[in-house]
Every structure is written in C-alpha cells, then in structure tokens.
Amino acid sequence: MNKLGLGIYLLLLNITAACGQQLPKDAASESRPPQQTVNKNKYATSPTSTLLITTAANQTQLYIPYLKGKNVGMVVNPTSIIGNGKTTLVDSLLKRGVAIKKIYGPEHGFRGDASDGATVTNSVDKRTGIPIVSLYGGKFKPTAADLKGVNLLVFDIQDVGARFYTYISTLHYVMEACAENNVELMILDRPNPNGYFVDGPVLDTAYRSFIGMHPIPAVHGMTIAEYARMINGEGWLKNRIQCKLKIIKVANYNRNMDYKLPVNPSPNLNTQQSIILYPHICWFEGTTLSLGRGTQFPFTVVGHPGLKGKYDFSFIPVSIPGMSDNPPQKNMECFGIDLRKYDTDLLKKEGKLNLSWLLTFYQNFPDKSKFFNAYFTKLAGSEQLRKQIEGGQTEGQIRLSWEPALSKFKTVRKKYLLYN
C-alpha cells in the first residue's frame, strides 16, 4: 500500500471509531437512523452531540431476539417507525417473524387519522388483519380480556414532553394493566424534543384527569422510559403495584440535543415549530381563543375575533376532517399573533415557559370574564394559575408560587433519568 492509500485508510479508520456503534447487520436499511434526526445543537454540552441519535426501535439487535417466541401486543401509532423508509414498526416486525397478536391505539388511533378528542372504537387493521383495541374510546386502560393471549407488550410512541400531552397518561394505564395481569412491558424509547428544560406549576392531584395524572410540572423534561421508571418508583399505579419493565434506550442522545421528529406526533402538531411551541402556548386550549386548530398551521398562531383592531394578523379556522372537525371559533376571523417564524432558539436560551403570551392576551381581551373556560384548570393542574392571572399577578409572582414543589420534583426526577 502506498503512502496516499495508507493515509486514506487511517482517515477512514478514525472516522469509523468516532462514529461509535455500527449498524446491526440484520437491520439493513430499516435500521439506519433517519438523517433528519441528527442536529448539532449549539447549546449541547455532551460530546455525543455530533453523533447520530439512534432511537430504540432502530436498534433491532437489542430487542428482536427477545420478542421471538412470544405473543406480542403493540402500543403504537404513526410515530412508531423504523428506518429511513419510515416503515411502521408493526409492519417491520411482522416481516421479521414476530407474532403480533393485538395492537393498542392511543388518542388519534393506531394509524393517526382521528381528530383531536374524537372517540376511537375497536377495529381490525385493514393492512395487517390484526385486532386493534382502542385506548381512547370507551376506556383508557386495557382489560384482562384485552390482554388475553399476550405475554409481552411493546410501547413505542413519540412524546413531546408536556404533562397535558395524553400519551403519558396512556402509558400509565398500560403499565397498570400489565402489572395487574402479569404482562411484561418493553419500552422502545425515543428522544424528548422538549427535554431540555423542566418548568411550570406542579399538578395538584385533587385535579387529576387524563391530561394530568401525576404531581409533575407542566414540562417534565423526561423521555417515555424515564417517565415509566418514575411511575413505578413513586408508586403511582393503583395500590402501588409495580410493572415489570424492559427498557431499550436511545443511543448517542442527551437531552440538550436538538431532535427533529421524522413523523408528526399527532395531527395538530404537524411542524417542528409547533412541537417546540406546544408547551408554551397550549394554555390557550383552556381559553376562548383559537390556537389555529382548523388551519394547516395549528399551534403556531393565536387569535380571537374580539381582538380586531388590537392585532393586524388574522386567520380563519374551518372544519378539517382528521385534524379538527369542530375547531374553536370555526369560520370566524381571528386576530392575534403569528409564531410560524418565531425564533424558538430564544425559548431554549431561556430554558423556561414563556408566560408572556398568555398574560398579554388576557390583558388585551375585551371581556375578561369570558377569557378562561373550565378546561384551563385541567391544563394548569389546579385553579391557582387562573386566579393569579385574574388577580393581576406578575410573571415573577406566579413563578415564585411554583416553589418549592418544582424544585422538589427536579430532585426526585434525577433518580429516574437515563440520559445526561
């Protein structure tokens, strides 16, 4: 080998070493991590920030051997994908000989074609012929009959890191059902796109609901697997029972890294911008204002017909089947703000919830007695935040009231973290 050839060889060898683990031979193109999931983040502190994030689903060599010979149930939705081709995990595992007996669908359904809040019924998947048990219809929790014939459940759903995003509530009920029926739960973990911060009022369990089940802040800063460990560890399941967990971690990940989702986590979080803004503006779901449901850009705009003359930007929500059948302020011109080009790096620099949008809209709203609705209390986790805003408290005063509960949560949370 000449000097030039030797130099090239050594260079390639160094590159291979720097890139960490090799892709599994049996995974072929499906297990190659999608390129859009790696973003070098200027705020990242870990040296792994330059490496490819590899979701658990893409590390097939770590879990497929464990699935073989078992009757498997899948808690999945359209975010449960594998590889560059965005093949659904169910379709991929069936090709690999895994015996999938049932599918359990959360809000929006297994194929993700149900509108926000729409009841989803049990059905049979047309593509695979596998029975689908709805966990967002007549019940949130699988019954013993639903789990009959299944001895291992796989949970693979992309979360966005907010207490009121219902997939973590589905996780709770699935864990409880598994614990009660002696079924092991495997979690294929995925990054939290809002995992870089923890903030907000801690839920008062007197106001427990499906959009807030546990005493955690509005933004918890955990992945699904970390949160499952907390549910077990803090004894939050009925009668403090324990779910047997088997966790497959994300590789080459820390929570300060940018993570661009390859698939929309739900119909109305249809852009990366909306996903990052979601924890900061979802509060408006508990008001009379529109968050852009009924447009092609939900969760990136805020407005109301009564704010004409105070804001120049406007939009008109309409019925969009599969996204929002009956959106707030339907067919009305809403005036407010457009955050589609807002620099979300500013949110990451702050590392806390932006309350200014909520406070400003309340101040500008003409009839303040009609600003909030009953849903706001569920979102906030108590009546306190609404009363504070109505009482004219400043953002600083509101933040002070979140302590010491917020700091206590951060301390407890450390016990369950799997990533830096």
Rosetta blueprint (number, residue, H / E / L):
1 M L
2 N L
3 K H
4 L H
5 G H
6 L H
7 G H
8 I H
9 Y H
10 L H
11 L H
12 L H
13 L H
14 N H
15 I H
16 T H
17 A H
18 A H
19 C L
20 G L
21 Q L
22 Q L
23 L L
24 P L
25 K H
26 D H
27 A H
28 A H
29 S H
30 E H
31 S H
32 R L
33 P L
34 P L
35 Q H
36 Q H
37 T H
38 V L
39 N E
40 K L
41 N L
42 K L
43 Y L
44 A L
45 T L
46 S L
47 P H
48 T H
49 S H
50 T H
51 L L
52 L L
53 I L
54 T E
55 T L
56 A H
57 A H
58 N H
59 Q L
60 T H
61 Q H
62 L H
63 Y L
64 I H
65 P H
66 Y H
67 L H
68 K L
69 G L
70 K L
71 N E
72 V E
73 G E
74 M E
75 V E
76 V E
77 N L
78 P L
79 T L
80 S L
81 I E
82 I E
83 G L
84 N L
85 G L
86 K L
87 T E
88 T E
89 L H
90 V H
91 D H
92 S H
93 L H
94 L H
95 K H
96 R L
97 G L
98 V L
99 A E
100 I E
101 K E
102 K E
103 I E
104 Y E
105 G E
106 P L
107 E L
108 H L
109 G L
110 F L
111 R L
112 G L
113 D L
114 A L
115 S L
116 D L
117 G L
118 A L
119 T L
120 V L
121 T L
122 N L
123 S E
124 V E
125 D L
126 K L
127 R L
128 T L
129 G L
130 I L
131 P E
132 I E
133 V E
134 S E
135 L L
136 Y L
137 G L
138 G L
139 K L
140 F L
141 K L
142 P L
143 T L
144 A H
145 A H
146 D H
147 L H
148 K L
149 G L
150 V L
151 N L
152 L E
153 L E
154 V E
155 F E
156 D E
157 I L
158 Q L
159 D L
160 V L
161 G L
162 A E
163 R L
164 F L
165 Y L
166 T L
167 Y H
168 I H
169 S H
170 T H
171 L H
172 H H
173 Y H
174 V H
175 M H
176 E H
177 A H
178 C H
179 A H
180 E H
181 N L
182 N L
183 V L
184 E E
185 L E
186 M E
187 I E
188 L E
189 D L
190 R L
191 P L
192 N L
193 P L
194 N L
195 G L
196 Y L
197 F L
198 V L
199 D E
200 G L
201 P L
202 V L
203 L L
204 D L
205 T H
206 A H
207 Y H
208 R L
209 S E
210 F L
211 I L
212 G E
213 M L
214 H L
215 P L
216 I L
217 P L
218 A L
219 V E
220 H L
221 G L
222 M L
223 T L
224 I H
225 A H
226 E H
227 Y H
228 A H
229 R H
230 M H
231 I H
232 N H
233 G H
234 E L
235 G L
236 W L
237 L L
238 K H
239 N H
240 R H
241 I L
242 Q L
243 C L
244 K L
245 L E
246 K E
247 I E
248 I E
249 K L
250 V L
251 A E
252 N L
253 Y L
254 N L
255 R L
256 N L
257 M L
258 D E
259 Y L
260 K L
261 L L
262 P L
263 V L
264 N L
265 P L
266 S E
267 P L
268 N L
269 L E
270 N L
271 T L
272 Q H
273 Q H
274 S H
275 I H
276 I H
277 L H
278 Y H
279 P H
280 H H
281 I H
282 C H
283 W H
284 F H
285 E H
286 G H
287 T E
288 T L
289 L L
290 S E
291 L L
292 G L
293 R L
294 G L
295 T L
296 Q L
297 F L
298 P L
299 F L
300 T L
301 V E
302 V E
303 G E
304 H E
305 P H
306 G H
307 L H
308 K E
309 G L
310 K L
311 Y E
312 D L
313 F E
314 S E
315 F E
316 I L
317 P L
318 V L
319 S L
320 I E
321 P L
322 G L
323 M L
324 S E
325 D L
326 N L
327 P L
328 P L
329 Q L
330 K L
331 N L
332 M L
333 E L
334 C E
335 F E
336 G E
337 I E
338 D E
339 L L
340 R L
341 K L
342 Y L
343 D L
344 T L
345 D H
346 L H
347 L H
348 K H
349 K H
350 E H
351 G L
352 K L
353 L L
354 N L
355 L L
356 S H
357 W H
358 L H
359 L H
360 T H
361 F H
362 Y H
363 Q H
364 N H
365 F L
366 P L
367 D L
368 K H
369 S H
370 K H
371 F L
372 F E
373 N L
374 A L
375 Y H
376 F H
377 T H
378 K H
379 L H
380 A H
381 G L
382 S L
383 E L
384 Q H
385 L H
386 R H
387 K H
388 Q H
389 I H
390 E H
391 G L
392 G L
393 Q L
394 T L
395 E H
396 G H
397 Q H
398 I H
399 R H
400 L H
401 S H
402 W L
403 E L
404 P L
405 A H
406 L H
407 S H
408 K H
409 F H
410 K H
411 T H
412 V H
413 R H
414 K H
415 K H
416 Y H
417 L L
418 L L
419 Y L
420 N L
